[in-house]
Amino acid sequence: MKDVMDLVFDPEGIEWHTVSPRLTKVRLLTWTLTMALPILAAIIVTAFFPTWWMFVILATVLGLYIWIAIIIRRQVPKIGYAEREDDLLIRRGILFRSIVVVPYGRMQLVDVEAGPLDRKFGIAKVTLHTASPQTDAVVPGLVPEEAARLRDRLASRGEARLAGL
């Protein structure tokens, strides 16, 4: 039996679609490239100035790298989306969970993007733009076929809802 908080973030009767596991690889590679220079610098400085506090700095930088890599591996499978009759639900997070509900009638633009690493790993992200920038929503890590399908479906549902206004 689900507790009340689980019902808030995982409503009953919803079929969630998860994102591609390739997103984990892209995020880990991005994190590794981001941390390569600080880790290398900490190793070099520690090699030339082997004091205890330099080892603490090196251990801290390596610990941060490992900790975020573990978080990335756990976060990506928790990203999901669900299409309902009148809106799209997007959930994410482990410790700090969130669920975004975007009514189809509020959508102004549906955008599909893929950066160089995304293209290399065969994924894309769908961004839903609304009148308010705070309610824009992103579904990352979709295979291109699913991104195109979701884009077309959201666009047609958005047009149908706007036509009724």
N, C-alpha and C positions, 0 to 999 in steps of 0.2 A: 504494500500500500504506500502510495506517495504521500509525503508530508505537504503542507500548504505551500512552502517555498518551491518545491518541485513542480507543483501545479502552475505556479506563476511562470516558470521558465520552460516548462515542458507540458503545455496543455494537452489534455486527453483527446484522442481522436485525430491527432496531427501526424502526418507522415513526413518525417524530416528527411531531407536529402543532405548528405555530407559532401564536403569538397574533396577534391582529388588528393591522395597522399603525396603527390608530387609537390604540393605547396610546402610540405615540411622540408623537402630537399632544397627548394628555392630559398626559403627563409633561413635554413641552416647555412647555406652557402653565402647568403648575404651577410649573416651575422659573422661568419668566419672571415670574410673579406673585410668587414668593418673592424674586427678585433685583431687582424693580423699585424698591423703596424704597432698598436700599443703593446701587444704581447712580445713582438720582436724587440721593440725598444726596451721593455722591462728586462728581457733576457740579456741584451747587450750591456745595459747599464749595470745589472747585477754581476755580470762576468767581470767588468772592469772595476767595480766598486763593491766587492763582496761584504757588505755590512749587513747586520741583522735586519735593519729596517728596509733594505733593498729586497731582501728575501720576502719580507712581509708584503711589500708592494707587488712583487712578482706573484706571490701566492694569491693575493687579492684579485689581481687581473685575471689569472688563470681560473680562479674560483668563480668569478663573475661570468667568464666565458662559458664554463661548464654549466652553471646554474641556468643561464638564459637558454642554452642549447636544450637542457632538460625541459624547461618550460615550453619552448617551441614544439617539441615532440608531443607534449601533452595538450597544448592548446589547439593545434590544427584539427585533430579529430572532433573537437567540440564545436567547430564552426559548422553551421547548418542553415538550411532555408526550407521553407514550406510555402507552397502556393495554396491559398484558400480562395473561396469564391469572390470575396471583395477586397482582399489584401494579401500582401506578401509578408511573411514572418522571417526574420533573420536573427539567429542566436549565436552567441560566442561567449567565451570565457570559462574559466574553471573556478578561480577564487572570486574574481569580480565578474559575475555573470551579467549579461544583458540580453534583452530581446527587443528588437525593433519591429514595429508594425507599420508598414507603408500601405495606405489605401491606394488602390489602383487609380482612383479618380484624382489623387493629388500629384501623381507623377507627371512631370513635364518632359523629361528626357531620359532615355535609357542608353547608356554608353557601355561599350565593350572595349577594354584596354588590355594590352599585353606588352610588357617591357622586354628587353633583350633576354633576360634570364627566364622570364615566363615563356617566351617563344621557344627557347632552347629546351625547356622541360615540357612543353606542350600544354600550357595552361593559360587562362585568361581571367579577367575579373569583370564582373558586371556591376556598374554603378547606376543607381536610380537617383535622379535629381528631382527635387520637389521645389515648390515656391520658397520654402524656408531652408537655408543651408544646414541648419541643425538637424533636419530630418532626412538628409541625404543618406543613402544606405549603400553598402558595398558587399558583394558576394565574391570573395576571392577564390582562386584555385579551382576554377571550372575547366574541364576539358573543352576545347573549342566547339565541338558539336553541341554540348550542353549549354555553353555560353550563348551560342547563336539561337538555340531553341528558346532559352529563357528570355533573351532579348526580344525576340519576335512575339513570344506569348505575352510578355509584360506590355510591350508597345500596343498590341491589339486590345488587350484588356483595358489599358489606360485610355485608348481612344474611345472604346465603347462606353466607359464610365463618364468621360468628358462629354460625349455626345448627349448623354442623358441629363446634363446640367442645364 
